[in-house]
């Protein structure tokens, strides 16, 4: 087995490039069109295939090609930039009013996670609706409107399908034109409301002709409507998890934690220790010993588990509700800023793209500055993937030579 430290930095990309073709041949049922499309984007990321922008200093003949990135959540190369961009946007919204937040985590039992796993299109949105509906119902009943953001995760530490939601909700709420402070959310009441809504959703889904019974439940719990209702009755009695952090949090304190998982693959490069064509070793949490230990998995099962978490196309994993919903945000935020104005000073943001700022921080050089006159190079051409294909360019060096430019830096 080769050591992953000798591999390229992007270990997931290396796994896809070298071992996915054999996996696809052996397990074609798991290599769906959406999965193959995702992997193709990752393998094409920052290559000439996706297109690029050409910057140049015509006076001194220096040029630089900036490739397009795929922007896919499973791409390690894009993850940091996308995570930071989302974090900046979320912090701007949540710090627009000076209030603290409750951090809540909602998790369903493994049996329900299995049902959701086989019916993602039917039930993932229902999971959002049930969680948000329980909070809105409880708040409206008491006459106030909070603001909250919900983030869904589907993966556990060992890549198991483990559906849970993290949410940040204001510790206060808007009551007509008055802000009510220091509200506390009772977990038992909210959990009961959530369970009621999610069970209604499960019953509706079961009656849908597209409902798929998990193999382990197909012959018993899901064999008939009566058996399914009995199965849900048993699930009602077991322990569900709705955890509300004791301490109130500032938005920045917890958003960084959420962003680490939201815009990145379920497993990071740093957790992968080694791999070959038959197995992979990565760090995973041992809940009995309460620490991460090396975990061995066959490469085929690793791919199967990983692909369960490829997001459904156009399915938003982050949703804003209450005061922060698109419908209410413009209407109420201005009013709230007058009632509880933010005391934090707005930082002057650098208008340059994040990749350019990061490059300069890492290398100490502005990537778009001409090495001779030090002026910013001009954007000369923007090549789409289709144009690259039609023009027959095979590398970035060919593009620079075609325009008689010398590569800067």
PyMOL commands that set and color helices and strands:
alter all, ss='L'
color gray80, all
select helices_A, chain A and resi 4-6+11-26+33-44+48-50+76-94+110-118+120-141+187-207+225-237+251-262+269-271+299-307+326-339+354-363+385-391+396-402
alter helices_A, ss='H'
color red, helices_A
select strands_A, chain A and resi 2-3+51-57+62-67+101-107+147-155+161-170+173-175+178-180+241-244+272-275+279-286+291-298+318-322+378-384+406-407
alter strands_A, ss='S'
color yellow, strands_A
deselect
rebuild
show_as cartoon
